[in-house]
Amino acid sequence: MIYWRSLKLLNATHNMAKDLYHEQVKRALEKDGWQITHDPYELRIGGVEMYIDIGAE
């Protein structure tokens, strides 16, 4: 399992904005045989929400 994390910018509503390389990384993973399982991958730990760009297997 792989999780891709990169720097993000927040838009005015504080939602994640995809970075410049998001789609290129996603296509490269799929081309290499990975299945994208989460886009984004959401984690909640101790009441804190976190997001990871891409989850893949």
C-alpha contacts under 8 A as a table, 3 or more apart, distances in Angstrom:
res1	aa1	res2	aa2	distance
1	M	55	G	7.35
1	M	56	A	5.75
1	M	57	E	4.49
2	I	55	G	5.97
2	I	56	A	5.33
2	I	57	E	6.34
3	Y	52	I	6.84
3	Y	53	D	7.23
3	Y	54	I	5.54
3	Y	55	G	4.66
3	Y	56	A	6.43
4	W	52	I	6.62
4	W	53	D	5.57
4	W	54	I	5.14
4	W	55	G	6.73
5	R	52	I	5.47
5	R	53	D	5.28
5	R	54	I	7.18
6	S	19	D	7.59
6	S	53	D	7.06
7	L	19	D	7.11
8	K	16	M	6.58
8	K	17	A	6.06
8	K	18	K	6.52
8	K	19	D	5.99
9	L	16	M	6.50
9	L	17	A	5.48
9	L	18	K	7.63
9	L	19	D	7.51
10	L	13	T	7.57
10	L	14	H	5.02
10	L	15	N	5.71
10	L	16	M	5.24
10	L	17	A	5.72
11	N	14	H	5.19
11	N	15	N	5.81
11	N	16	M	6.76
11	N	17	A	6.33
12	A	15	N	7.57
18	K	22	H	6.06
18	K	53	D	7.92
19	D	22	H	5.56
20	L	23	E	7.78
21	Y	24	Q	5.25
21	Y	25	V	6.06
22	H	25	V	5.37
22	H	26	K	6.19
22	H	53	D	7.70
23	E	26	K	4.96
23	E	27	R	6.07
24	Q	27	R	5.20
24	Q	28	A	6.10
25	V	28	A	5.08
25	V	29	L	6.16
26	K	29	L	5.26
26	K	30	E	6.31
26	K	36	I	7.56
26	K	54	I	7.55
27	R	30	E	5.11
27	R	31	K	6.00
28	A	31	K	5.04
28	A	32	D	6.16
29	L	32	D	5.10
29	L	33	G	6.51
29	L	34	W	5.24
29	L	35	Q	7.60
29	L	36	I	7.87
30	E	33	G	5.14
30	E	34	W	4.84
30	E	35	Q	6.06
30	E	36	I	7.11
31	K	34	W	7.27
34	W	56	A	6.15
34	W	57	E	5.55
35	Q	56	A	5.38
35	Q	57	E	5.31
36	I	39	D	7.31
36	I	54	I	7.05
36	I	55	G	6.00
36	I	56	A	4.26
36	I	57	E	6.62
37	T	54	I	7.63
37	T	55	G	5.36
37	T	56	A	4.99
37	T	57	E	6.83
38	H	41	Y	4.88
38	H	54	I	5.59
38	H	55	G	4.63
38	H	56	A	6.73
39	D	52	I	7.99
39	D	53	D	6.03
39	D	54	I	4.80
39	D	55	G	6.48
40	P	51	Y	6.25
40	P	52	I	5.70
40	P	53	D	4.70
40	P	54	I	5.20
40	P	55	G	7.05
41	Y	51	Y	5.55
41	Y	52	I	4.96
41	Y	53	D	6.25
41	Y	54	I	5.96
41	Y	55	G	5.78
42	E	49	E	7.13
42	E	50	M	5.89
42	E	51	Y	4.59
42	E	52	I	6.44
43	L	49	E	5.79
43	L	50	M	5.04
43	L	51	Y	6.05
43	L	52	I	7.89
44	R	47	G	6.09
44	R	48	V	5.40
44	R	49	E	4.56
44	R	50	M	6.22
45	I	48	V	5.26
45	I	49	E	6.71
52	I	55	G	7.37
